[in-house]
Amino acid sequence: MPLEATMMIIDNSEYMRNGDYMPSRFDAQSDAVNTIFQTKTDSNPENTVGLMTMANKGPEVLVTHSKDLGGSIDIPTAINIAQLALKHRENKNLRQRIIVFVGSPLQGTGADEREMVKLAKKLKKNNVAVDFISFGDGIGEDESRVLNAFVENASNGDNSHLVLAPPGPDLISDLVLSSPILSEDRGIPPEAMGAAGGPSGSRGANNFEFGIDPTLDPELAMALRMSMEEEQARQAAEEQARQAAVNPTCHVDADEEAMLQQALSMSEGRDVEMDEDGDGEDLDEEEAIARAIEMSMKQDQEEQKKP
């Protein structure tokens, strides 16, 4: 389970009064905040979670949950304050993470993609992961483009995510709980999430690998994955056997060629040995002839010396 210090930034703007999420955007967001807090603290007793707002009178670090609504959100300022709060965490071994809820249209510097990317690179340099949970007016095309660019530039080893939570029967808390944001805290490997936690898509049943939510039944999801890998290995082995049966001459030809090369090598070795032996025989014959001539000359000399 990861050791993390997390700062949650909630959207407390006027847009949170809308009722497109039951019972309201703010209450749905509060439920998701509680879910994240409970999951983070349950995964490791040393984890810490902080909370702050980014609207009304301005970004403010909270000790208790607040229902003060009003004004507009200021994402860059809120993130900078959250980073400052994480910098002064007691346990420096805790990884840093900021989770931002966005349910309002981006305004000011927060809507400037260039400025947001610059801030994202700064956070990446300081090893701060950032997750965005976008809902309500935060899932607009412009908002999604800016937030997606932010996540791509802040991500270090796929540690930052963007989760879109459109209005529907699913609670924001359920979508967050089954997203990559909390996968490691729940002991689920990222690869087991399949396509469920893509950086820019909304969540739905069709997005899960095998059509099974791995967070609801991780053992079943893992069993299905292992079964698929075994089936792929079996099919690959059958394909190799079929190829070998269709083209058996390829192996025969290869074997025959190898045997021929070996025979040629052995033949060349024997020829070399025979040449070496032949040279020795020639030398022996020449010595024998020389000795015979020498002996013949000695005999002639001896006969001439006799009276």
C-alpha positions in Angstrom: 0.0 0.0 0.0 1.4 3.4 -0.9 2.6 5.9 1.7 1.1 9.2 0.7 0.2 12.6 2.0 -2.8 13.8 0.1 -4.5 17.2 -0.2 -8.0 17.3 -1.6 -9.2 20.5 -3.2 -13.0 20.7 -3.4 -15.1 22.9 -5.6 -17.4 25.1 -3.4 -18.5 27.6 -6.2 -22.1 28.6 -6.9 -22.2 25.8 -9.5 -22.3 23.3 -6.7 -26.0 24.2 -6.0 -27.1 22.5 -9.2 -29.2 19.4 -8.9 -28.0 17.4 -11.9 -26.3 15.1 -9.4 -28.4 13.7 -6.6 -29.1 15.3 -4.2 -26.8 18.1 -5.4 -23.4 18.5 -6.9 -21.9 19.5 -3.5 -23.4 16.6 -1.6 -22.2 14.1 -4.3 -18.8 15.7 -4.1 -18.8 15.4 -0.3 -19.6 11.7 -0.6 -16.6 11.2 -2.9 -14.4 13.2 -0.5 -15.4 10.9 2.3 -14.7 7.8 0.2 -11.3 9.0 -0.7 -10.5 9.9 2.9 -11.6 6.6 4.2 -9.8 4.6 1.5 -6.5 6.5 1.9 -6.5 6.2 5.7 -7.5 2.6 5.7 -4.8 1.6 3.2 -2.0 2.7 5.5 -2.3 4.2 9.0 0.6 6.6 8.3 -1.2 8.2 5.4 -2.4 11.8 5.9 -5.3 13.6 4.1 -5.9 17.3 4.1 -8.8 19.3 2.7 -9.2 22.8 1.2 -11.6 24.8 -0.9 -10.8 27.0 -3.9 -13.8 29.3 -4.3 -16.0 31.7 -2.1 -13.4 34.1 -0.6 -10.5 32.3 -2.2 -8.5 29.1 -1.6 -8.5 28.1 2.0 -7.2 25.2 4.0 -9.9 23.6 6.1 -9.8 21.7 9.4 -13.4 20.6 9.1 -15.7 20.2 6.2 -17.4 23.4 5.0 -20.6 24.2 3.3 -19.8 27.8 2.4 -20.7 28.2 -1.3 -20.1 31.1 -3.7 -17.7 32.8 -6.1 -15.6 31.0 -8.7 -12.8 28.5 -8.6 -9.1 29.4 -8.8 -7.3 26.1 -9.6 -3.7 27.4 -9.9 -3.8 29.2 -6.6 -5.4 26.3 -4.8 -2.9 23.9 -6.2 0.0 26.1 -5.1 -1.4 26.4 -1.6 -1.9 22.6 -1.5 1.7 22.0 -2.6 2.9 24.3 0.1 0.9 22.4 2.7 2.3 19.1 1.5 5.8 20.6 1.6 5.5 21.0 5.3 4.2 17.5 6.0 5.6 15.9 9.1 6.6 12.6 7.5 8.9 13.4 4.5 8.8 9.7 3.4 5.2 10.1 2.3 4.7 10.7 -1.4 2.8 13.8 -2.3 -0.6 13.8 -4.1 -3.2 16.5 -4.8 -6.8 15.5 -5.8 -8.8 18.3 -7.3 -12.6 18.3 -7.8 -13.7 20.4 -10.7 -17.4 21.0 -11.1 -17.4 24.5 -12.6 -16.1 26.1 -15.8 -12.4 26.9 -15.8 -11.8 30.6 -15.5 -8.8 33.0 -15.5 -5.4 31.4 -15.4 -7.1 28.0 -14.9 -8.5 28.2 -18.4 -5.1 29.1 -19.9 -3.7 25.8 -21.2 -0.1 27.2 -21.4 -0.1 28.4 -17.8 -1.6 25.2 -16.6 1.0 23.1 -18.4 3.7 25.3 -16.9 2.3 24.6 -13.4 2.1 20.9 -14.2 5.7 20.7 -15.1 6.6 22.4 -11.9 4.7 19.9 -9.9 6.3 17.0 -11.8 9.7 18.4 -11.0 8.8 18.5 -7.3 7.4 14.9 -7.4 3.8 15.9 -6.7 1.1 13.7 -8.4 -2.2 15.4 -9.4 -5.6 13.8 -10.0 -8.6 15.6 -11.4 -12.2 14.5 -10.8 -14.2 16.4 -13.3 -18.0 16.5 -13.0 -20.9 18.9 -13.9 -19.6 21.9 -15.9 -16.1 20.5 -15.4 -16.6 17.9 -18.1 -17.0 20.4 -21.0 -14.8 20.1 -24.0 -12.6 23.1 -23.2 -12.2 22.0 -19.6 -11.4 18.4 -20.5 -8.7 19.5 -23.0 -7.0 21.8 -20.5 -7.2 19.3 -17.6 -6.0 16.4 -19.9 -3.0 18.5 -21.0 -2.2 19.2 -17.3 -2.3 15.5 -16.3 -0.1 14.5 -19.3 2.6 17.0 -18.3 2.3 16.3 -14.5 2.3 12.5 -14.8 5.5 10.8 -13.8 5.2 7.0 -14.3 1.4 7.3 -14.9 0.9 8.6 -11.3 -1.6 11.4 -12.3 -5.1 10.8 -13.7 -8.2 12.6 -15.0 -11.5 10.9 -14.2 -14.7 12.3 -15.8 -18.0 11.7 -13.9 -21.0 12.7 -16.1 -24.5 12.9 -14.6 -26.1 9.5 -14.4 -27.1 6.6 -12.1 -23.6 6.1 -10.8 -22.4 8.1 -7.8 -19.2 10.1 -8.1 -17.9 8.2 -5.1 -18.4 4.9 -6.9 -16.7 6.1 -10.0 -13.7 7.4 -8.0 -13.5 4.2 -5.9 -13.2 2.1 -9.1 -10.7 4.4 -10.8 -6.9 4.3 -10.9 -6.8 7.1 -8.3 -7.5 4.6 -5.5 -6.4 1.3 -7.2 -3.1 1.0 -5.3 -4.8 1.9 -2.0 -7.1 -1.0 -2.5 -4.3 -3.4 -3.4 -5.4 -3.6 -7.1 -2.5 -3.6 -9.6 -2.9 -0.9 -12.3 -2.8 -3.4 -15.1 -5.8 -5.1 -13.6 -7.9 -2.0 -14.1 -7.9 -2.6 -17.9 -9.4 0.3 -19.8 -11.5 1.4 -16.9 -9.4 4.2 -15.7 -8.3 5.9 -18.9 -7.1 9.5 -18.5 -10.0 11.1 -20.3 -13.0 8.8 -20.6 -16.2 8.6 -18.5 -16.7 5.4 -16.6 -19.1 2.8 -17.8 -19.7 -1.0 -17.8 -18.5 -1.3 -21.3 -15.1 0.2 -20.4 -14.1 -2.6 -18.1 -11.9 -5.4 -19.4 -14.0 -8.6 -19.8 -17.0 -6.5 -18.8 -16.2 -7.1 -15.1 -15.4 -4.3 -12.6 -12.1 -5.4 -11.1 -12.7 -3.4 -8.0 -15.9 -5.2 -7.2 -14.4 -8.7 -7.8 -10.6 -8.6 -8.2 -10.2 -12.4 -7.9 -12.6 -13.0 -10.7 -11.0 -10.3 -12.9 -7.5 -11.9 -12.3 -8.8 -15.4 -13.0 -10.3 -14.2 -16.3 -7.0 -12.5 -17.2 -5.0 -15.7 -16.4 -7.4 -17.8 -18.4 -7.1 -15.5 -21.4 -3.2 -15.6 -21.2 -3.3 -19.4 -21.0 -5.6 -19.6 -24.0 -3.3 -17.3 -26.0 -0.3 -19.5 -25.1 -2.2 -22.6 -26.2 -3.2 -21.1 -29.5 0.4 -20.0 -30.2 1.6 -23.5 -29.5 -1.0 -25.0 -31.9 0.0 -22.5 -34.6 3.6 -23.5 -34.3 2.7 -27.2 -34.5 0.5 -26.5 -37.6 3.3 -24.6 -39.3 5.8 -27.5 -38.6 3.3 -30.0 -40.0 2.6 -28.0 -43.2 6.3 -27.4 -43.9 8.2 -30.5 -42.6 10.8 -30.3 -45.5 12.1 -27.1 -44.1 13.5 -28.9 -41.1 14.7 -31.9 -43.2 16.5 -29.6 -45.6 18.1 -27.7 -42.6 19.2 -31.0 -41.1 20.6 -32.3 -44.4 22.5 -29.1 -45.0 24.0 -29.2 -41.5 25.1 -32.8 -42.1 26.6 -31.9 -45.5 28.6 -29.0 -44.0 29.9 -31.3 -41.3 30.9 -33.9 -43.9 32.7 -31.3 -45.9 34.6 -30.1 -42.9 35.6 -33.6 -42.0 36.7 -34.3 -45.5 38.8 -31.1 -45.6 40.4 -32.1 -42.3 41.4 -35.5 -43.7 42.8 -34.0 -46.9 45.0 -31.8 -44.8 46.2 -34.7 -42.7 46.9 -36.8 -45.8 48.9 -34.0 -47.3 51.0 -33.7 -44.2 51.6 -37.5 -44.2 52.5 -37.5 -47.9 55.2 -34.9 -47.3 56.7 -37.1 -44.6 56.7 -40.1 -47.0 58.5 -38.1 -49.7 61.1 -37.0 -47.3 61.7 -40.6 -46.1 62.1 -41.8 -49.7 64.7 -39.1 -50.6 66.7 -40.0 -47.5 66.7 -43.7 -48.4 67.9 -42.9 -52.0 70.6 -40.7 -50.6 71.8 -43.4 -48.3 71.7 -46.0 -51.0 73.9 -43.8 -53.3 76.3 -43.1 -50.4 76.6 -46.8 -49.6 77.2 -47.6 -53.3 79.9 -45.1 -53.5 81.6 -46.4 -50.4 81.6 -50.0 -51.9 83.2 -48.7 -55.2 85.9 -47.0 -53.2 86.7 -50.1 -51.2 86.9 -52.2 -54.3 89.3 -49.8 -55.9 91.6 -49.9 -52.8 91.9 -53.7 -53.0 95.0 -55.1 -55.0 
